[in-house]
Amino acid sequence: MEVKYGNMEVPTIFNTRAARKTAVADMAEAIRRIRLAAERNHAGGQLRLGVCYAMGEGLPWDWTEAVRLYRLAADQNHADAQYLL
């Protein structure tokens, strides 16, 4: 399937089953790497993992865990984490 974009025809790969499986696998790998950074006390990793929990993005929605991670990042003076709290 293709979609017209101006004079170009662009294939719509995101509607295929294989593309969705790839996106899920990519999200799982991203979460794995973010979690690793958070476990190593990286404030940015803690913030991003917290956002994933808060939004239910690749992880089950868990506001309590999100706030815990925001606090860990905020304790390291991460401005975005402090703002979110």
C-alpha positions as CSV (number, residue, x, y, z in Angstrom):
1,M,0.0,0.0,0.0
2,E,1.3,3.5,-0.9
3,V,0.2,6.9,0.1
4,K,0.5,10.0,-2.1
5,Y,2.7,12.7,-0.5
6,G,2.9,15.6,-3.0
7,N,4.2,14.0,-6.2
8,M,5.8,11.1,-4.4
9,E,4.3,7.7,-3.5
10,V,5.4,6.6,-0.1
11,P,5.0,3.0,1.1
12,T,3.1,2.7,4.4
13,I,5.2,0.1,6.2
14,F,3.8,0.9,9.6
15,N,0.5,-0.9,8.7
16,T,2.2,-4.3,8.3
17,R,2.3,-6.9,11.0
18,A,6.1,-7.3,10.6
19,A,6.6,-3.5,11.2
20,R,4.5,-3.7,14.4
21,K,6.5,-6.7,15.7
22,T,9.7,-4.7,15.0
23,A,8.4,-1.7,16.8
24,V,7.6,-3.8,19.9
25,A,11.0,-5.4,19.8
26,D,12.6,-2.0,19.5
27,M,10.6,-0.7,22.4
28,A,11.6,-3.7,24.5
29,E,15.3,-3.0,23.7
30,A,14.9,0.7,24.5
31,I,13.3,-0.1,27.9
32,R,16.1,-2.5,28.6
33,R,18.7,0.1,28.0
34,I,16.9,2.9,29.9
35,R,16.4,0.5,32.8
36,L,20.2,-0.3,32.8
37,A,21.0,3.4,32.9
38,A,18.6,4.0,35.7
39,E,20.0,1.1,37.7
40,R,23.4,2.7,37.3
41,N,22.1,5.8,39.0
42,H,22.0,7.9,35.8
43,A,19.5,10.8,36.4
44,G,18.4,10.9,32.8
45,G,17.8,7.2,32.7
46,Q,15.8,7.4,35.9
47,L,13.7,10.3,34.5
48,R,13.0,8.5,31.2
49,L,12.1,5.3,32.9
50,G,9.8,7.2,35.2
51,V,8.1,8.8,32.1
52,C,7.7,5.3,30.6
53,Y,5.9,4.2,33.7
54,A,3.8,7.4,34.0
55,M,2.7,7.1,30.3
56,G,2.4,3.3,30.1
57,E,4.9,3.5,27.3
58,G,6.4,0.1,26.9
59,L,5.7,-0.7,30.5
60,P,2.5,-1.1,32.6
61,W,1.2,2.2,33.9
62,D,2.5,2.7,37.5
63,W,2.3,6.2,38.9
64,T,4.0,5.2,42.2
65,E,7.0,3.8,40.4
66,A,7.2,6.9,38.1
67,V,7.2,9.2,41.1
68,R,9.9,7.1,42.9
69,L,12.1,7.4,39.8
70,Y,11.4,11.1,39.4
71,R,12.5,11.6,43.0
72,L,15.8,9.7,42.4
73,A,16.5,11.9,39.4
74,A,15.4,15.1,41.3
75,D,17.8,14.2,44.2
76,Q,20.6,14.5,41.6
77,N,19.4,18.0,40.7
78,H,17.8,16.9,37.4
79,A,15.7,20.0,36.5
80,D,13.1,18.1,34.5
81,A,12.5,15.6,37.2
82,Q,12.1,18.4,39.8
83,Y,9.6,20.1,37.5
84,L,7.6,16.9,37.1
85,L,7.3,16.4,40.8
